[in-house]
């Protein structure tokens, strides 16, 4: 681990709570739409709509809100009323107004690493919303660089590593998503620590078992310190 110079942290569900708010809102939407379809079918239709819209809207609360409206129109065969649309918009606004709840051990880890490494926040999603969450979190001063992208795939990490002016083996990514945070970085020759979170969006789930010299499976973000 001596070659690591930069440590990048994912934000949502790595630094602070995020996915439970989405699942809570999805449950409200499914309940609202159960006159049209069983709740499990509503959930499936919403996920399909969200995935189809990723290329247009990207990730985040605004994307989910637009997808809920579209899914409601489709499932109701265009009979959904304006009152229901207003309710969906309100669901989105309530999510945007949620407090930022830091995950246990986050600040302790950042304090321990600051000054020893260049720390980066590397996350995907809506720029305005992620900037809002970072400001509310009180963590901004720990980071040398903030990277908010629409996707977290190999080309995005490659550009970030080039911007940081380091070789891939000097880069460590810490995150909760094997698909977005871990596998692309390992493929580029970087290091990756996986910190699982109890709730994961279905689109982010992968079944891969990772066996890689530069990969560590952690049980808590506090374990980061043990390996550095």
C-alpha positions as CSV (number, residue, x, y, z in Angstrom):
1,X,0.0,0.0,0.0
2,X,3.1,2.3,0.1
3,X,2.4,3.4,-3.5
4,X,-1.0,5.0,-2.7
5,X,-1.0,8.8,-2.9
6,X,-4.7,9.6,-3.4
7,X,-7.7,8.1,-1.7
8,X,-11.1,8.7,-3.3
9,X,-14.4,8.2,-1.5
10,X,-17.8,7.6,-3.0
11,X,-20.4,9.8,-1.3
12,X,-23.9,8.3,-1.2
13,X,-24.1,5.3,1.2
14,X,-20.3,5.5,1.8
15,X,-20.1,8.9,3.5
16,X,-23.7,9.5,4.2
17,X,-27.2,7.8,4.1
18,X,-28.8,7.9,0.7
19,X,-30.5,4.8,-0.6
20,X,-33.0,4.3,2.3
21,X,-34.6,7.6,1.3
22,X,-35.1,6.4,-2.3
23,X,-36.6,3.1,-1.1
24,X,-38.9,4.9,1.3
25,X,-40.1,7.1,-1.5
26,X,-40.5,4.1,-3.8
27,X,-42.7,2.4,-1.1
28,X,-44.9,5.5,-1.0
29,X,-45.2,5.5,-4.8
30,X,-46.0,1.8,-4.9
31,X,-48.7,2.3,-2.3
32,X,-50.2,5.2,-4.2
33,X,-50.3,3.2,-7.4
34,X,-51.8,-0.1,-6.0
35,X,-55.2,0.7,-7.5
36,X,-53.6,0.1,-10.9
37,X,-51.1,-2.8,-10.2
38,X,-49.9,-4.9,-7.3
39,X,-47.1,-3.1,-5.4
40,X,-44.3,-5.5,-6.6
41,X,-45.4,-4.9,-10.2
42,X,-45.3,-1.1,-9.7
43,X,-41.8,-1.4,-8.3
44,X,-40.7,-3.5,-11.3
45,X,-42.2,-1.0,-13.8
46,X,-40.6,1.9,-12.0
47,X,-37.2,0.3,-12.1
48,X,-37.5,-0.4,-15.8
49,X,-38.5,3.2,-16.4
50,X,-35.6,4.5,-14.4
51,X,-33.1,2.4,-16.2
52,X,-34.5,3.4,-19.6
53,X,-34.2,7.0,-18.6
54,X,-30.6,6.9,-17.2
55,X,-29.1,8.1,-20.6
56,X,-31.5,11.1,-20.6
57,X,-31.7,12.1,-16.9
58,X,-28.8,10.4,-15.2
59,X,-29.0,9.5,-11.5
60,X,-30.5,11.2,-8.5
61,X,-33.7,12.5,-7.1
62,X,-34.9,14.6,-10.0
63,X,-34.4,11.6,-12.3
64,X,-36.4,9.4,-10.0
65,X,-39.2,12.0,-9.8
66,X,-39.5,12.3,-13.5
67,X,-39.5,8.5,-13.9
68,X,-42.2,8.1,-11.2
69,X,-44.4,10.6,-13.2
70,X,-43.8,8.7,-16.5
71,X,-44.4,5.3,-14.9
72,X,-47.6,6.6,-13.3
73,X,-48.9,7.8,-16.7
74,X,-48.0,4.5,-18.3
75,X,-49.5,2.3,-15.6
76,X,-52.7,4.3,-15.4
77,X,-53.1,4.3,-19.2
78,X,-52.9,8.1,-19.1
79,X,-55.7,8.4,-16.6
80,X,-53.6,9.6,-13.6
81,X,-54.8,12.9,-12.3
82,X,-52.9,16.2,-11.7
83,X,-53.3,15.6,-7.9
84,X,-51.3,12.4,-8.2
85,X,-48.6,14.2,-10.3
86,X,-48.4,16.9,-7.6
87,X,-48.0,14.3,-5.0
88,X,-45.1,12.7,-6.8
89,X,-43.4,16.1,-7.2
90,X,-43.9,16.6,-3.5
91,X,-42.2,13.2,-2.9
92,X,-39.2,14.5,-4.8
93,X,-39.1,17.8,-2.9
94,X,-39.2,16.0,0.4
95,X,-36.2,13.9,-0.6
96,X,-34.3,17.0,-1.6
97,X,-35.0,18.4,1.8
98,X,-33.7,15.4,3.8
99,X,-31.0,16.0,6.4
100,X,-27.5,14.6,5.8
101,X,-26.8,11.7,8.2
102,X,-23.1,10.8,8.2
103,X,-22.4,7.1,8.5
104,X,-20.6,5.9,11.6
105,X,-16.8,6.4,11.5
106,X,-16.7,8.6,8.4
107,X,-15.3,11.7,10.0
108,X,-12.9,9.7,12.2
109,X,-11.4,8.1,9.1
110,X,-11.1,11.4,7.2
111,X,-9.4,13.0,10.1
112,X,-6.9,10.2,10.4
113,X,-6.1,10.3,6.7
114,X,-6.0,14.0,6.1
115,X,-2.5,15.3,5.6
116,X,-1.1,11.8,4.9
117,X,-2.9,11.4,1.5
118,X,-4.7,13.6,-1.0
119,X,-8.4,12.9,-0.3
120,X,-11.0,13.1,-3.1
121,X,-14.7,12.8,-3.1
122,X,-15.7,11.0,-6.3
123,X,-19.4,10.5,-6.8
124,X,-22.1,10.4,-9.5
125,X,-25.5,12.0,-9.7
126,X,-27.1,15.4,-10.1
127,X,-24.5,18.2,-9.7
128,X,-26.7,20.6,-7.8
129,X,-28.0,17.9,-5.4
130,X,-24.5,16.4,-4.7
131,X,-23.1,19.9,-4.0
132,X,-26.0,20.6,-1.6
133,X,-25.4,17.3,0.2
134,X,-21.6,18.0,0.5
135,X,-22.3,21.5,1.9
136,X,-24.8,20.1,4.4
137,X,-22.4,17.3,5.4
138,X,-19.7,19.6,6.7
139,X,-17.0,17.4,5.1
140,X,-15.9,19.6,2.2
141,X,-12.7,20.8,4.0
142,X,-11.3,17.3,4.1
143,X,-11.1,17.0,0.3
144,X,-8.4,18.1,-2.0
145,X,-10.7,17.7,-5.0
146,X,-14.4,17.1,-5.7
147,X,-15.4,15.0,-8.7
148,X,-19.2,14.8,-9.5
149,X,-19.8,12.9,-12.7
150,X,-22.9,11.5,-14.6
151,X,-21.4,8.0,-14.7
152,X,-18.6,6.1,-12.9
153,X,-17.1,3.9,-15.5
154,X,-13.5,3.3,-16.6
155,X,-13.2,6.4,-18.8
156,X,-14.4,8.6,-16.0
157,X,-11.9,7.2,-13.5
158,X,-9.2,7.4,-16.2
159,X,-9.8,11.1,-16.6
160,X,-9.8,11.7,-12.9
161,X,-6.5,9.8,-12.4
162,X,-5.0,11.8,-15.3
163,X,-6.2,15.0,-13.7
164,X,-4.7,14.1,-10.4
165,X,-1.4,13.4,-12.3
166,X,-0.7,10.0,-10.7
167,X,-0.3,6.5,-12.0
168,X,-3.4,4.2,-11.5
169,X,-1.5,2.1,-8.8
170,X,-1.3,5.3,-6.7
171,X,-5.1,5.6,-6.6
172,X,-7.4,4.0,-4.1
173,X,-11.2,4.1,-4.4
174,X,-13.4,3.4,-1.3
175,X,-17.1,2.8,-2.0
176,X,-20.2,0.7,-1.4
177,X,-20.9,-0.3,-5.1
178,X,-19.0,-3.1,-6.7
179,X,-20.3,-2.0,-10.1
180,X,-19.5,1.7,-9.9
181,X,-16.8,2.0,-7.3
182,X,-14.7,-1.1,-7.4
183,X,-14.6,-3.0,-10.7
184,X,-13.8,-0.1,-13.0
185,X,-10.8,1.0,-10.7
186,X,-9.4,-2.5,-10.5
187,X,-9.6,-2.8,-14.3
188,X,-7.5,0.3,-14.6
189,X,-4.8,-1.0,-12.2
190,X,-5.9,1.0,-9.1
191,X,-6.7,-0.2,-5.6
192,X,-10.3,-0.5,-4.3
193,X,-11.8,-1.1,-0.9
194,X,-15.5,-2.2,-0.8
195,X,-17.5,-1.1,2.2
196,X,-21.0,-2.7,1.7
197,X,-24.1,-0.9,2.7
198,X,-27.2,-2.7,3.9
199,X,-29.4,-1.3,1.1
200,X,-28.4,-1.2,-2.6
201,X,-30.4,-0.1,-5.6
202,X,-31.2,-3.1,-7.8
203,X,-29.4,-1.6,-10.8
204,X,-26.1,-1.4,-8.9
205,X,-26.2,-5.1,-7.7
206,X,-23.7,-7.5,-9.2
207,X,-23.1,-11.2,-8.4
208,X,-19.3,-11.1,-9.0
209,X,-16.9,-12.5,-6.5
210,X,-13.8,-10.4,-6.7
211,X,-10.4,-12.1,-6.3
212,X,-7.8,-9.4,-6.9
213,X,-4.5,-8.5,-5.1
214,X,-5.5,-4.8,-5.0
215,X,-9.0,-5.4,-3.6
216,X,-10.0,-5.4,0.0
217,X,-13.5,-6.3,1.4
218,X,-14.2,-4.3,4.5
219,X,-16.9,-4.6,7.1
220,X,-16.8,-0.9,8.1
221,X,-15.3,2.3,6.7
222,X,-13.2,2.4,9.9
223,X,-11.3,-0.6,8.6
224,X,-9.8,1.6,5.9
225,X,-7.2,2.8,8.5
226,X,-6.1,-0.8,9.3
227,X,-4.7,-1.2,5.7
228,X,-2.9,2.1,5.3
